[in-house]
Amino acid sequence: FQQFSDTGSRKEHVKITSEPKPGFLERLSETSGGMLIGLVAFLLAFYLLFTNEGRALRTAKSLDEGLSLVVPLESIHSISQQNEGRLVHLAGALSTSKPLFDPSYGLSIQAVKLKRNVEMYQWVEYEDSREYEENGEIKKETKYSYNTEWKSEVVNSRNFDREIGHKNPSAMAVESFTAVSPHVQVGSFVLSKGLVDKIDDFKQLSLSHLEDPHADVTRGGDYFYHSDNPRRPEVGDLRVSFFYAGLSGDDPYLGTAHKVTVIARQRGDQLVPYHTKSGDVLEILYPGDLSVEEVFQKEHESNTMKTWALRAAGWLSMFVGISLMTRIFYTLVDWFPVVRELVNVGLKAFALCVASSLSLLTISVGWLFYRPLWALLLALLSVVPIAVARSRVPPKKQQ
C-alpha cells in the first residue's frame, strides 16, 4: 500500500509491508544467531581492553623518554652535526619549492596542500520507519522522502525505493583531488612524509579575486558552478570549491606563511621518525609556535583521550555481547508480558554489573606488568559491582 504527495521540491510516499508474527521456534533461532554475535563482541572486548592499556602505558613511557632527550635547536637555518640522530625541537614558518596549481580553474597557491572539492546536485532519499502489531501480523510503515541537495559523493539512485522521477547521474564530469607539495621545509630542514601528512588544518579558499575560468563556468561566492542557473540548479549540476592547508608563502589575500612546531629525529637536513626504547615512534607536528613542554602536554592529553575512548568502546562491546548472549532467557518468557519485562530489567542489570567488573579486571591485568600496585587496586574495584548486586538480592526466607 502506497500513498504519494509532492511538497514543492520534496517528494514523499509511504509504503506499508506486513508479515506474520514470528513463532517461538523462529524467535529462538534468531536469538541463537544473536548469541554467536554476542560471543564475538564479548571476546573482542577483552582484546581491545587489554591491548589498549599496554598501548597507553607504552605511549606514556615513550613521551616521558622523548621529553628527557629532546634538544631545542638554536637556529632552524643552520644544520649542526652535533644533533645528528638526536630528537630535536624546532618551530618556524613552512616553505615549499613551487606553488600548487589547478590549471582547469586558473588557480594557484603557495601551500603544502590544495584540495579541490566537487559536489553534484542530486536526489537524496530519506527513510523513516516504525513497526506495530495488528491482527496478529507485524506491520512496518516506511515513509520515504526525496530532496535535492549538494553532495560530494555520487548517490546511487538505483538503490532508491522509487527511482522514477529521482534518477541521479552515475558519475561526475569533474573529479575531486588533493595536491601535495613534494618538498616541504621549515628553515633548512625537510619534513618527512609522515610530518607532511599531519598538516591537515584545511581552510576554504576565497575565490572573490578570481575570474570565471570558462564560458560554461560561473563563479558565485566561493564556488565555481557548472550550471546554467546557479540560483536554481538542476540535478547533475556541479559546484567546485577549494581548500588549502599549510600556507607556505606570504599571500596578499591570505596573509603570512603558517608556523608549525616539530619534534622529530634529525638525519642530515631531514626530520624523520624517532624510535623510542619503549617501541613507539615520535614524529610530532602542531600548528603554531609551541614550547617543548606544551607539545608533550598536548601529546599526553591526546593519549589520555584515546585511552578513555577505547576503554568506553571495550566496555560497550562487552555489555552488548553479554546482553546478546543472555537474550535467550528473554525469549523463553516472551509469552508472559509481566515476567518478560522483569526478566528484561534483570538481564540489563546483570550485563551492566558483569561488563563493569570484567572490564576493570581486564584493565588491571593490562597494568599488571607496568604498574602492579595500580593493577591490584583495580582488581579489588572489579569486585565492587558484583558485591553491590549481591547485596541487593533479598535473603531466602527461613522455613
C-alpha positions as CSV (number, residue, x, y, z in Angstrom):
1,F,0.0,0.0,0.0
2,Q,1.5,3.4,-1.0
3,Q,0.4,7.0,-0.7
4,F,2.1,9.8,-2.7
5,S,2.4,13.5,-2.1
6,D,4.6,16.3,-3.5
7,T,5.6,19.2,-1.3
8,G,7.5,21.5,-3.6
9,S,10.9,20.1,-4.3
10,R,10.5,17.5,-1.6
11,K,8.6,14.3,-2.6
12,E,7.2,11.7,-0.2
13,H,5.5,8.4,-0.3
14,V,4.5,5.8,2.3
15,K,4.9,2.0,2.0
16,I,3.3,-0.5,4.4
17,T,4.5,-4.1,4.5
18,S,3.3,-6.9,6.7
19,E,4.5,-10.3,7.7
20,P,3.2,-13.0,10.0
21,K,4.2,-12.7,13.6
22,P,7.3,-14.9,14.1
23,G,6.7,-18.1,16.1
24,F,8.6,-19.3,19.1
25,L,11.0,-21.5,17.2
26,E,11.7,-18.7,14.7
27,R,12.5,-16.2,17.5
28,L,14.6,-18.8,19.2
29,S,16.6,-19.3,16.0
30,E,17.2,-15.6,15.7
31,T,18.3,-15.4,19.3
32,S,20.8,-18.2,18.7
33,G,22.3,-16.2,15.9
34,G,22.5,-13.2,18.2
35,M,24.2,-15.2,20.8
36,L,27.0,-16.0,18.4
37,I,27.4,-12.4,17.5
38,G,27.4,-11.6,21.2
39,L,30.2,-14.1,21.9
40,V,32.3,-12.4,19.2
41,A,31.7,-9.0,20.7
42,F,32.4,-10.3,24.2
43,L,35.8,-11.8,23.2
44,L,36.7,-8.7,21.2
45,A,36.1,-6.6,24.3
46,F,38.8,-8.5,26.2
47,Y,41.3,-8.0,23.4
48,L,40.5,-4.3,23.0
49,L,40.7,-3.5,26.7
50,F,43.9,-5.5,27.3
51,T,45.9,-4.2,24.3
52,N,44.6,-0.6,24.9
53,E,46.2,-0.5,28.3
54,G,49.5,-1.7,27.0
55,R,49.4,0.8,24.2
56,A,48.5,3.7,26.6
57,L,51.3,2.9,29.1
58,R,53.8,2.3,26.3
59,T,52.9,5.7,24.7
60,A,53.2,7.5,28.0
61,K,56.7,6.0,28.7
62,S,57.8,6.9,25.2
63,L,56.6,10.5,25.7
64,D,58.5,10.7,29.0
65,E,61.5,9.4,27.3
66,G,61.2,11.9,24.5
67,L,60.8,14.8,26.9
68,S,64.0,13.8,28.7
69,L,66.0,13.5,25.5
70,V,64.7,16.3,23.2
71,V,67.1,19.0,22.1
72,P,65.7,22.5,21.2
73,L,67.5,23.9,18.2
74,E,69.1,27.3,18.5
75,S,68.6,28.1,14.8
76,I,66.4,26.5,12.1
77,H,68.6,27.9,9.3
78,S,71.8,26.1,10.1
79,I,72.3,22.3,10.5
80,S,74.5,21.2,13.4
81,Q,76.3,17.8,13.0
82,Q,76.2,17.5,16.8
83,N,72.5,16.8,16.7
84,E,72.8,14.1,14.1
85,G,70.4,11.2,15.1
86,R,69.1,13.1,18.1
87,L,65.5,14.1,18.9
88,V,65.2,17.8,18.1
89,H,62.6,20.5,18.7
90,L,62.1,23.4,16.3
91,A,59.5,25.9,15.2
92,G,59.2,28.1,12.1
93,A,57.3,29.0,9.0
94,L,56.5,26.5,6.3
95,S,58.1,26.8,2.9
96,T,57.7,24.9,-0.4
97,S,59.7,25.0,-3.6
98,K,56.8,25.5,-6.0
99,P,53.2,26.7,-5.8
100,L,50.3,24.2,-6.3
101,F,48.2,24.7,-9.5
102,D,44.8,23.7,-10.7
103,P,45.0,24.7,-14.4
104,S,41.4,23.8,-15.1
105,Y,40.2,26.8,-13.0
106,G,43.3,29.1,-13.3
107,L,44.1,28.8,-9.6
108,S,47.5,28.6,-7.9
109,I,48.6,28.9,-4.2
110,Q,51.9,28.6,-2.3
111,A,50.8,25.9,0.2
112,V,51.6,22.4,1.4
113,K,48.2,21.0,0.2
114,L,45.5,22.1,-2.2
115,K,42.2,20.3,-2.2
116,R,39.6,20.5,-4.9
117,N,36.1,19.6,-3.7
118,V,33.5,18.8,-6.3
119,E,29.8,18.5,-5.4
120,M,26.8,17.5,-7.5
121,Y,23.2,18.4,-7.2
122,Q,21.4,15.1,-6.6
123,W,18.3,13.4,-5.3
124,V,18.7,12.1,-1.8
125,E,16.4,9.5,-0.2
126,Y,15.4,9.7,3.5
127,E,13.7,6.8,5.3
128,D,11.7,6.8,8.5
129,S,10.2,3.5,9.7
130,R,8.0,2.3,12.5
131,E,6.7,-1.2,13.4
132,Y,3.4,-2.1,15.0
133,E,1.3,-5.2,15.5
134,E,-2.2,-5.5,14.0
135,N,-4.4,-8.5,13.6
136,G,-1.7,-11.0,14.5
137,E,0.8,-9.5,12.0
138,I,3.9,-7.4,12.3
139,K,3.4,-4.3,10.0
140,K,6.1,-1.9,9.0
141,E,5.3,1.6,7.9
142,T,8.1,3.2,6.0
143,K,8.0,6.9,4.9
144,Y,10.3,7.7,2.0
145,S,11.1,11.3,1.2
146,Y,13.2,12.7,-1.5
147,N,15.0,16.0,-1.6
148,T,17.6,17.6,-3.9
149,E,20.9,18.5,-2.2
150,W,24.6,19.2,-3.0
151,K,26.6,16.0,-2.3
152,S,30.4,15.4,-2.7
153,E,29.8,11.6,-3.4
154,V,27.6,10.1,-6.1
155,V,24.3,9.0,-4.7
156,N,23.2,5.7,-6.3
157,S,19.6,6.3,-7.2
158,R,19.2,2.6,-8.2
159,N,19.0,1.8,-4.5
160,F,16.0,4.1,-4.0
161,D,12.7,2.6,-3.2
162,R,11.3,4.7,-6.1
163,E,13.9,5.7,-8.7
164,I,11.4,7.0,-11.3
165,G,11.5,10.8,-11.0
166,H,14.6,10.7,-8.8
167,K,17.3,9.5,-11.1
168,N,20.9,10.7,-10.5
169,P,23.9,10.7,-12.9
170,S,26.2,7.7,-12.4
171,A,29.4,9.8,-12.3
172,M,30.7,13.4,-12.0
173,A,32.2,15.1,-15.0
174,V,34.8,16.8,-12.7
175,E,36.7,14.9,-10.0
176,S,37.9,15.9,-6.6
177,F,41.6,15.7,-5.8
178,T,44.2,16.8,-3.3
179,A,47.6,18.0,-4.5
180,V,50.5,17.8,-2.0
181,S,53.8,19.7,-2.4
182,P,56.7,17.2,-2.8
183,H,59.2,19.3,-0.9
184,V,58.2,20.9,2.4
185,Q,60.7,22.7,4.7
186,V,60.9,24.5,8.0
187,G,64.0,26.6,7.7
188,S,66.8,24.4,6.3
189,F,65.1,21.2,7.4
190,V,63.0,19.0,5.1
191,L,59.9,17.4,6.6
192,S,59.2,13.7,6.2
193,K,56.0,12.3,4.6
194,G,54.7,11.5,8.0
195,L,55.1,15.1,9.2
196,V,53.5,16.5,6.0
197,D,50.5,14.2,6.5
198,K,49.9,15.9,9.8
199,I,49.4,19.2,8.1
200,D,45.6,18.9,7.7
201,D,44.0,22.1,9.0
202,F,42.2,22.8,5.8
203,K,40.6,26.2,5.2
204,Q,38.3,27.2,2.4
205,L,40.0,29.3,-0.2
206,S,38.2,32.6,-1.1
207,L,37.6,32.9,-4.9
208,S,36.4,36.6,-4.8
209,H,39.6,37.8,-6.6
210,L,39.4,35.3,-9.4
211,E,37.6,35.5,-12.8
212,D,35.4,32.9,-14.4
213,P,37.8,30.3,-15.9
214,H,35.5,29.2,-18.8
215,A,32.4,30.4,-20.6
216,D,30.3,27.4,-19.1
217,V,31.6,28.0,-15.5
218,T,30.2,30.8,-13.3
219,R,31.7,32.0,-10.1
220,G,29.3,32.6,-7.2
221,G,30.7,33.4,-3.8
222,D,33.5,30.8,-3.0
223,Y,32.2,28.3,-5.6
224,F,32.6,27.7,-9.4
225,Y,29.3,26.5,-10.8
226,H,28.8,24.2,-13.8
227,S,25.2,25.3,-14.2
228,D,23.0,27.3,-16.5
229,N,21.4,29.0,-13.4
230,P,23.4,28.6,-10.1
231,R,20.4,30.1,-8.2
232,R,18.1,27.4,-9.5
233,P,20.3,24.3,-10.0
234,E,19.2,21.1,-11.7
235,V,20.1,17.5,-10.9
236,G,23.5,16.8,-12.4
237,D,24.9,20.4,-12.0
238,L,28.3,20.8,-10.3
239,R,29.9,23.2,-7.9
240,V,33.6,23.3,-7.1
241,S,35.3,24.7,-4.0
242,F,38.9,24.8,-3.0
243,F,40.7,24.3,0.4
244,Y,44.3,24.8,1.4
245,A,46.4,23.6,4.3
246,G,49.8,24.9,5.4
247,L,50.2,28.3,3.7
248,S,53.9,28.3,2.8
249,G,54.5,31.8,1.5
250,D,53.2,35.3,2.0
251,D,50.0,35.9,0.2
252,P,48.3,39.3,-0.3
253,Y,44.9,37.8,0.3
254,L,45.7,35.0,2.9
255,G,48.5,36.6,5.0
256,T,51.9,35.3,6.1
257,A,53.1,31.7,5.9
258,H,51.9,29.4,8.6
259,K,54.2,28.4,11.5
260,V,54.5,24.9,12.9
261,T,56.3,23.2,15.7
262,V,58.1,19.9,15.0
263,I,59.7,17.3,17.2
264,A,61.5,14.5,15.3
265,R,64.9,13.0,14.7
266,Q,67.5,14.9,12.8
267,R,69.1,13.0,9.9
268,G,71.2,15.3,7.9
269,D,68.9,18.1,6.7
270,Q,65.8,15.9,7.1
271,L,63.4,15.4,10.0
272,V,62.4,11.8,10.3
273,P,60.7,9.5,12.8
274,Y,62.4,8.8,16.2
275,H,62.1,5.3,17.6
276,T,62.0,5.2,21.4
277,K,63.2,2.4,23.6
278,S,59.6,1.6,24.5
279,G,58.9,0.7,20.9
280,D,56.9,3.8,19.9
281,V,57.7,6.4,17.2
282,L,57.9,10.1,17.9
283,E,57.1,12.2,14.9
284,I,55.1,15.2,16.1
285,L,53.8,18.3,14.4
286,Y,51.5,21.0,15.7
287,P,50.4,24.4,14.2
288,G,51.8,27.4,15.9
289,D,54.9,28.2,17.9
290,L,54.9,25.9,21.0
291,S,57.5,25.1,23.6
292,V,58.7,21.5,24.3
293,E,56.6,21.3,27.4
294,E,53.5,22.4,25.6
295,V,54.0,19.9,22.8
296,F,54.4,16.9,25.2
297,Q,51.5,18.1,27.3
298,K,49.3,18.0,24.2
299,E,50.5,14.5,23.4
300,H,49.8,13.3,26.9
301,E,46.3,14.8,26.7
302,S,45.7,13.1,23.3
303,N,46.9,9.8,24.6
304,T,44.6,10.1,27.6
305,M,41.5,10.9,25.5
306,K,42.3,8.0,23.1
307,T,42.7,5.6,26.1
308,W,39.4,6.5,27.7
309,A,37.6,6.4,24.3
310,L,38.9,2.8,23.7
311,R,38.0,1.8,27.3
312,A,34.5,3.0,26.7
313,A,34.3,1.1,23.4
314,G,35.6,-2.0,25.1
315,W,33.1,-1.8,27.9
316,L,30.2,-1.2,25.5
317,S,31.3,-4.2,23.4
318,M,31.3,-6.4,26.5
319,F,27.9,-5.0,27.6
320,V,26.3,-5.7,24.2
321,G,28.0,-9.1,24.0
322,I,26.6,-10.2,27.4
323,S,23.1,-8.8,26.5
324,L,23.0,-10.7,23.3
325,M,24.2,-14.0,24.9
326,T,21.6,-13.8,27.7
327,R,18.8,-12.7,25.3
328,I,17.6,-16.3,25.1
329,F,16.1,-16.0,28.7
330,Y,14.0,-13.1,27.5
331,T,12.8,-15.1,24.5
332,L,11.8,-18.1,26.7
333,V,9.4,-15.9,28.7
334,D,8.2,-13.8,25.8
335,W,4.6,-15.1,26.2
336,F,4.2,-13.6,29.7
337,P,4.3,-9.7,29.4
338,V,4.8,-9.0,33.1
339,V,7.5,-11.7,33.6
340,R,9.1,-10.6,30.3
341,E,9.6,-7.0,31.4
342,L,11.0,-8.1,34.8
343,V,13.4,-10.5,33.1
344,N,14.5,-7.8,30.7
345,V,15.4,-5.4,33.5
346,G,17.2,-8.1,35.4
347,L,19.2,-9.1,32.3
348,K,20.2,-5.5,31.7
349,A,21.4,-5.1,35.3
350,F,23.3,-8.4,35.1
351,A,25.0,-7.3,31.9
352,L,25.9,-3.9,33.4
353,C,27.4,-5.4,36.5
354,V,29.3,-8.2,34.8
355,A,30.6,-5.9,32.0
356,S,31.9,-3.4,34.5
357,S,33.6,-6.0,36.7
358,L,35.2,-7.8,33.8
359,S,36.3,-4.6,32.2
360,L,38.0,-3.4,35.4
361,L,39.6,-6.8,35.8
362,T,40.9,-6.8,32.2
363,I,42.3,-3.3,32.6
364,S,44.1,-4.4,35.8
365,V,45.7,-7.3,34.1
366,G,46.9,-5.0,31.3
367,W,48.5,-2.8,34.0
368,L,50.0,-5.8,35.9
369,F,53.3,-5.7,34.1
370,Y,53.8,-1.9,34.2
371,R,52.1,-0.8,37.4
372,P,51.5,-3.8,39.7
373,L,50.1,-1.7,42.7
374,W,47.6,0.0,40.5
375,A,46.7,-3.3,39.0
376,L,45.9,-4.7,42.4
377,L,43.7,-1.8,43.3
378,L,41.7,-2.1,40.0
379,A,41.3,-5.8,40.7
380,L,39.8,-5.1,44.0
381,L,37.5,-2.4,42.5
382,S,36.3,-5.0,39.9
383,V,34.6,-6.9,42.7
384,V,32.5,-3.9,43.8
385,P,29.8,-4.1,41.1
386,I,29.1,-7.8,41.8
387,A,29.2,-7.2,45.5
388,V,26.6,-4.4,45.2
389,A,24.4,-6.6,43.0
390,R,24.6,-9.4,45.5
391,S,23.8,-7.1,48.4
392,R,20.5,-6.1,46.7
393,V,19.3,-9.7,46.5
394,P,16.9,-10.4,49.4
395,P,17.9,-13.3,51.7
396,K,15.8,-16.5,51.4
397,K,13.1,-16.8,54.0
398,Q,13.8,-19.4,56.6
399,Q,11.4,-22.2,56.9
